[in-house]
């Protein structure tokens, strides 16, 4: 796994050094060098994927219920209980996440070679969205820079999922944010892209303050940051013991869990820190497929899964509530979005809300399983969006239509992704696409949670409404893009995507279909693998500070009655959403469904106004704190300290008489004084 982690770093170093040397010598980077950088980066990604698949196979063969494999690659510092090292933790979660990350990254590496054809043009790139004077901007191709940033992101994400302690996790958490900033702002000459990159960076840094405070509280409660040590102890076992005992540090453990979840609010675009994700679509579409569907935005869900034994029932209820609210907001806004990628962006926010909801309801397996399946079908959908935009030079749904005849393969592959995210399947028979299995698990968990908490009915209603809205906005997206007649010249003249674009989409489509299946004859599946390595408690857990917060045991929701009811509820919600799509199409209101001007006003005016007000409040609070801390506290302390030094210096200056006799007297008196102290100490 060390080689799988460092291979992207080697590609990043090569992509940074070689083009820089050539640029200094010749004043430009040749197309041959850019292609070589892309090939090296792709080869390193393929190597990482191969090693991850070997590790996954070995883990399945070994048995995922075995203890994790932990250790240190090298240590930075160790002082008492403080142990800061580059450690690793190989368990079911990290091995599966490594496989998903490298798989999607490899598909994006291959896809980008066909997508960025203009970045390899000998005459350079003409960016019509940026004016240089009165003419469009003309610049050199930056294919090498894209693969450089992509390799840095892959290295950072692998470091995050393989980290053996929370300190190392935080370092790679920030590196993931940095590489995301570089990828979102790839077209940095465009003001919208530059602003989107800055917004993503600032919103996530605001959330990371909470993450840092949570780490400090966790250190105070447990005395360590290592997840699992070689003796079977560590942060997770200490936190779990505190959670079960309800001791004096239980309240501190709650604050620590809230702080860690605050960091996840930004990274996984949860309410109220979700506003950066739709704007991040200003980056290249391959970036959206990797960063904003399968990996970076899932890092928050991954962190919740990693520290799950530390989270108290009180914190889990908050996680579930925020997730439910987020999935509804994202789904409603996706119904009115008028751009292909923007629909997928709001859809991602909604699906991340599903994952957080599942985790908060006690469904560790359901949340992580949906993370995995979502990575497959949402990456497929983003790559399909790239193929459409590449063929029509537009993602505006009003300018598309009729592409099923011009791009039949893309249409069918997109349809697979649409059906997968809807959770298409047959309850009772257990036959369906990948989203069918993971979403049904979430519904099972919601029903089980409602049975244990009669006050939490809205946490079952929210995913039901979300499932109906998901079917509606995804059906609307496919129909507006591929059905009917072309609504623009570009759509009428579109062409099928190149094989370089179709091959990664085909791989992801196969996984979007089969990721939830059980291998025939082996009784092995991704859900079973996750279930064997789940850290969720098997017994019912009750909150200490809030006894009404009851988290069902890990297997309490798997009863046959609950499974069938969950499947029928999900199927009914999806059917309702599809029926609404059909009605809207028959009434000719698919482009503007149900008078969606209200929702568009909410998206374009109301929510941005709330966001600006929130930003103004934060800025005012920051200014006040800066005044209070900087001027009143730090400045006054430094001024007082310097005045004390000045007065002390003036007082000492008086004994500098310049007389040798005075200095000898002072020396003798000092020796006598020190000697007296020594004698008293001995006596």
N, C-alpha and C positions, 0 to 999 in steps of 0.2 A: 504493500500500500504506500510505502514511502516513495517508490518510483512513480506510482500513479499520481501522487500529489505533486512531486517535483517536476514531472514531465512538462506540464503547462508553464512552470516557472522557467524552464530551459527555453521553451518557445518564446516566452515574453522577453527574455534577455537577448536572444538572437534577433527578434523583431525590433528591439530597441537599438542594438549596437550596429548591426550591419547596415541598415538604411541610413543611420546617422553618419557613419563613416563615408558612405557613398555620396550623401548629400553634401558633405563638407568638401569632398574632392571634386565633384562634378556640378554641384549646384542644384541637383535634382536626383530623385530616386527612379531608377529605370523600371520598366514594366517587368523585365525578367527578375529583378530583385524582389519586387512586390509579389510576383507569383511564387517565387521560392519561399518567401516568408509565409505565404498562405499554405503552401504545401507542408512546410515544417510544422506549422501550428496544427494543421489537420492531422498530420502523422502523430504528433504528440497526444492529441485528443483521442485518436483511435487507440493508441497504446494505453492511455488511461482507462478507456472503456474496456479494452481486453482484460487488463489486470483487475478491474472492478468486477467483471463477469466471473473471472476465475475465483476471486474472493467470495463472491456470492454463492457460487457452486460449492466451494469448500465449506462455507458457513452452513449451507443446507445439509451437506453431507455430515458435518460435525454435529449438527443439532442446534437449532437456535435457542433452545432452552438452557444451553450451557452457559457458564459464567463468561462475562465479557473479557476480551483480551486487552489489557492496559499496559502502559509503559511510557517511558520518556525517550525521545530522540536526543535531546540535549537540554540542560538546565541553565536558566539564566541566573537565578539567585535563590538561595534557601536560607532564611533567617527564622529560626524557631518554627512555628507552624506555617509561616508564609513560604509557599513553595511555588515559584514561578518558573515554568518549564514549557518546552515544546513537547507536550505529551500527546498520546493518542488513546482513543477508546474505541475499540472495535466491538460493536454489538449489532443486534438486528437492525436498529434504527440507522446507525452510521453506514453499515454495509449496503442496505437497500437505497439509502439516500445517495451514496456515492455512485451506485449503478445508474440511478435516474438522472443525476446531474451530468455524468459523463455521456450517457446515451443521448440526451437532448442536445448537449453541447456538440457532440460529433455530428448530429444531423444538421445543426445550425452551421457548423464549419463547412460542411459540404454544400449546403444550400446557398451560403453567402458567395461561393465561387461563381454561381450562375446569376445571383441577384445583382452583384456589384460589377456588372459588365462595363458600365460607364466609368468606373474608377480605374479601369485598365486601358482606357482609350488613349492612343498615342498623342492625340491633340489635347488631352486633358479633359476636365469636366466643366461644362457650362451649367451653372446653377441659375435657373430662371427666376427663382424665388428671392434672389439677392441681387441688387443693382450696384454696379460699380460705376458711379456717375449716372449716365443714362442707359448703359448697356448691362446685360446680365453678367454676373461675376464669372470669370474664367479662372480656374485654379488647377493645380496638379492633382492627380489621383492620390487617394489616401488609403488604398487597400491594405498596405503594410501596417498602417496605424490602426485600422479596424481590427486586424488579427492580433496586433500587439495588445490592444485593450481587451480583446476577447480572451486571450491567454491569461492575462492578469486576473480577469474575472473568474475564470475556471480554477486557477490556482487558489484564489481567495475563498471561493465557495467550497472547494475540497478541504482546505484548511479548516473552514468553519465546521463542516460536518464530521471531521475526524478529530477535532480538538478533544483533549483529555481533561481540560480544566476550563473554568469560566473566564479566567484572565486571557488565555489564548483564544477562546471563543470571541471575546470582545475585540481583540486585535484584528482578527479576520472579519469580524462583523463590520468594522470600520473600513477595512480594505475592500470589502464587497460594495460598500457605499461609495468609495472613491472610484472604483472601476465602473460602477453603474453611472456615476456622474460623467465620466469620460465617454461612455457609450451613448448615453442620452444626448449629450452635447456634441456628437460626432460632426453634425453640420453646424458648427459653432458660429459660422457667419450669419446664420438665420437667427434673428432675434428671438423668435418663439422657441427654438431649440435651446438656445443659451439660457433663456429664462426658465424653461422646464427643467434643465439640469440643475440650475441653482435652487429652484424650488424643491426638487427632490432631495438635494443635499441638506438644505436648511430644515425642512420638515423632519427628516430622519435624525438630524443632529439634535433637534429639540426633543425627540422621543428618546434619544440615547442618554440624555441627562437622567431620565427616569431609570434606564437600565443600569447606569453607573451607580445611582443611589441604591437600587435594588441589590447590586453586588456588595456594596458596603454593609447594608443591613443583613445580608446573608452571611457575610463574614462575621458580623457581630453575633449572629444567632448560632452559627455552627462552627466557627473557628477555622474554616478552610474553604478552598475554591476548587479542589480536585474532585471531579465527579465520582470516580471510583478508584481506590488505591489497590495496590497489589494484595493487601490482606482482606479485601472484601468490604472495607469500610469506605470512608470518603464522604463527600458532600451529600450525595443522594441518600445514603443510608442514614446519616445523621439527621438530615431534614425529615426523612420519613419517620424516624423515631420520635422527633419533636412533634410531628403532626399527629401521630397516634397517641402520644402521651398527654398532649395538651399542657405541657409544662410552662415554666415562666417565660420562655422565649417564643411561645406560640404566637403572641401578638407581633413580635418582631418578624417572625416567619411570614405572617400575613402581609406586613409592609414590604418585605423582600419580594414576595410573589407579585404584589401589585407593581413594584418597580420594574421587575423583569417583564411583566406584561405591558407596561408602558413602552418599553423599547420595542416590543413586538407590534404595538399599534402603528408605529411609523413604517417599519420594514414590511409588514403584511397589509398595509393600507386599510386599517380598521378605523371606524368612526372614533374621534373626529379628525384623524390625521390621514384621511384617504385621498385628499384633494390633489396630491402630487401625481398620482398614478395615471389619470386620464391625460394630463398634460405631457407625461413622459412618452406618449405615443409620437411625439415629434422626432424621436430617434428612429434609426433605420428599423424596418420591420423584423429582420433577423434578431435584433436586440430585443424587441418585444417578445419574440418567441422564446428566447432563452431567459432573459432577465425578469420579464414581467408576467410570466405565466407559470414557469416551472421551477425556478431556482431562487432568485433574490427575494421575491415577494413571499415565497414559501419558507424563507429562513425564519420568520417570526413563528410560524406554526411549528417548524422544526425545533426551535428553542423551547417552546412550551412543551413539546414532546420530550425533549431532553431533560428538562428539570421537573417533569410531571410529578415525581414523588415528593417534591417540595411544596406543591400547591395545596393549600388548605381548601376545604369545601366552600368557605366564604369567597375566596379568590376565584374558584372555579365557576361559581354562580355569576360573578361579574364577567368573567371571560365569556360565558355562554350568552349573557344578556347583550354584551357588546357585539358578539358575533351575529346574534339574531337581528339586531338593529342594522348592522352593516349589510347583511345579505338582502334585507328588504330595500334599503336605500339604493344599493348597486343595481338590483333587479328593476326597480321602478325607473331609474335613470336610463338603463339600457333599453327600455321599451321606447324611449323617445329620441335616442341618439340617432343622428343622421349620417354618421361616418362609420365605415366598416370597422376600422381599428378602434374607434371610440366605443362602439357597441361591445367589442371584445374586452376593452379595458374595464367598463362598468361590470361586465359579466365576471371578470376576474375578481373584482372587489366583492361581488356577491358570493362567488364560490369560496373565496377565502373566509368570508363570514360563515359559510357552512362548516368549514374546517374548524374554526374557532368555537362555533356552537357545539360541535361534536365533542371537542376536547373538554369544554366546560361542563358538558352533561355527563362526563365520566367515560366517554367513548374514545379512549386513546387509539385503539385499533381503527375505529371508524374515521377519525380525523386524519391519521397518517395514511390510511388506505385511500381516502379521497384526495389527499395531496398527490399520491402516486398516479392515480388514474387521471386526475385533472392535468397533471404534467403532460400526459400523452395527448389527450384530445384538445387541450387548449393550445399546446405548441403546434399541433396539426392545423388548427383554425388560424393561428397567426401566420403560419407559413402559407396557408391558402390565401389569406388577405394580401400577403406580399406578392403572390403570383398574380392576383387580380390587379393590384396596383401597378405591378411591373408591366402588365399587358395593356392597361387602360390609362395609366398615369393619373389615376384618380381613385380615391376611396369613398367619394360622395355617393351614397346610395341613390340619390336622385339622378345621377349620371350613369348608373349601371343598368342592369336588366338584360335578359335574353342571353346571358353568357353560357347557358347550358349547351347551346348549339355551337358556340365558338370555342368553349373550353370544357368539353365534356368530362375529361379526366379530373380536372380540378373541381368541377361541380360534384362529381360522385364522391371524391375524397372529402370535400367540405361537408357533404351530406352525412358521411360517417361520423365526422366530428360533431355535427349538430345532434345526431341521434344519441351519441355517447354522452354528451353533456346533459341531454334531456333525461338520461337514464332509461333508454328504451329497453324493454325486456318483458318477460311473461312471469308474473308472480306465481308461486306454487311450483312451477317447473324449474325455476332457477336458471333460466336461459335468457341471456341478454348481453348487451355491450358493457364495457367496463364501468361506465357511470352508473349502470343499473345496480351493480353489486355494492359499490361504495355509498351511493345515496340511500339505498335501502337500509344499510347499516346505520346511517345517521337517523333515519326515521325510527328504526327499532330503538335506538338509544333515547330519542325524544319521547317515545311512548313509555319506555321504562322509567325515565326520569319523571314524567308526569304522574305515573302511578305512585311514585314515592313522594312527590311534592304536588299536592292538589292545587297549590297556588300558582304553579308554573305552567298553566295551560297555554299562555301566549308563546312559550318556547316550543310548543308543538304546532301552533297555528302559523308561526312565522315561516318555518321551512316548508309548510304546505303551500302557503301563498307564494313563496319563493320558487317552488317547483313549477307552479302554474305560470308564473311570469317568465321563468327560464324557457319553457316550451314556447311561450308567445314570442319573446324577442329573438330567439334563435330561429324559429320558423319564419318570422318576419324578415330576418336578415337573409336567409337563403332565398326566399321568394323574391325579394327586392333585387337581389344580385343576379340570380341565375334564371328565374322564371320570366314569363312575359316576353315583351319585345324590348330591344335596345332603346334606351332613352337618350343616347348621345352617339355621335359619330365614332368616338373612341371605343365605345362598347360594341358597336356594329362591326368595327374593324379589328377587334381583339383577336389574339392568337393563343393557342394552347401553350402552357408553360414548357420550358425546356426540360429535358430529362434530368439535368442537374438539380432542378427545383422539385421535380416530381418524385425522384427516388427517396429523399428524406421524408416527404409527405407520405409515401407509400408505407415506409417502415413505421411511422407514427400511427398511421391508420390501422395497420395490423395490430399494433399494441392497444390502440383505442378500442378495438373490438375485443381482444382476448386477454387484456391485463387482469381481468377478474375471474377468469376461468380456472377450474381445477384440472390439473394435468391428469388425463385418463390413465388408470392403472397405478398411479403413484399417490393419489389422494393428497396432492400437494398444490397449494395455491398461495398467492401473495397474502391473502387475508389470514390463512392458517400460519404462514411464516411470521407475520406480525403478531398474531395472537400468542404464539409460543414465546415471543420475546417481549411481551407487553409488561410495562412496570405498573400498570393500573392495579389497585388493590382488588382482590376477589370478593372481599366482604363489603357490606354496606358501611359507608362512612358518614358520620354526623358532625357538623360544625360545632366547635367549642364556643366561639363567641356568638354564633347565630345557629341555635339548634334546629331551626326550621330548614336549614340548608342540608339536604340529604343527598348524597351521591350514591347511586346504586352500584353494586358490585360489577366487576368486569363482565360477568357472564349472565347477569340477571335479566338481560333483555333478549336473550337468544331463544326463549321459549317458542315453540312452533306457533302458538296463537298470536304472539307479538309479531313474528316474522311475516305471517300471512297478512295480518292487518296493516303492517308497515308497507308491504308491497302493494296492496290494493289502494292504500291512501296515496302513495307516490304515483301510482298509475292513474288514479282518478284526477289528481292535480295536473299531471301532464296532459291528459286528455282534455281537460277544461281549457288549458292554455292553447292547445292546438285548435280546439273548436273556436276560440276567440280569434285566432289567426284567420281561420276560414271565413268567419263572419266579417271581419275587417276587410278581407280581400273582396268579398262579394259586394260590400258597400262602397268599395273604392277608397277606403280610408287607411290602407295599410301603411302608406308613407307618413300619415299623420293620425295614428290610431287613437280612438276614444277622445278626440279633442285634445291631443297631447300637447297643445300649446301651453297648458298649465304646467305640465311636467318640464317642458323645455324652458319655460320661464324660471321654474325652480332650479334647473340645471345651470342656466346661463346668467341669471340675475340674482335670485334669492340666496342660493348657497354661496356664490362668490361674495355677496355682500356680507353674509355671516362670516365667511372666511376672512374678509378684510377687517371686519370688526374684531374678530378673534386675534388677528395679527396685530392690530392697533393696540389692543389690550395688553398683549404679550410685550410689544415694544415699549409701551408706557411703563409697564411693571419692570421691564429690564432697565429702562432709564432710571427709574426710581431706585432700584437696587444698586445700579452702578453708582448713582450719587451717594447712596447711603454707605455702600461698602468702600467705593474708591475714594471719595473725598472725605467723608466723615470718619471712616474707620482707618483705612490704610494711610491716607495722606496725613491725618492728624497723628497717627502712631509714628509714622516716619519723621514728621516734623518734631514731635516730642523727643524721639530718640536722637535725632541729630542735634537738637538743642542741648540735650544732656551730654552728648559727646563734646560739644563746643565748650560748655561750662566746665566739664571735667578737664578738657585740654587747657583752658585758661588757668584753672586751679593748679594743674601740674606744671604749667609754665613758670609759676612763681618760684618753684624750687630749682629751676635751671638758672643758677646765679653766675655760672661761668667760673666759680672758684673751686680749685682742686681740693682745698682743705674741706669745703662743705661736702663734696662728693665722697671723700674718704670717711668723714663722720657718718654720712648716710649709709655707706657700705658696712661699716662696723656695726652700726645699730641694727641693720638688717640681718647680719650674721648672728648677732646676739639674740634677736627675736626668733629666728628660725631654729637656732640651737635650743632655746628655751622650750619651744613647741615640741621638738624631738624628745627632749628629756621628759616632759610631761606625758607624752604619748607612751614612752617606755615604762614610766612609773605606773 
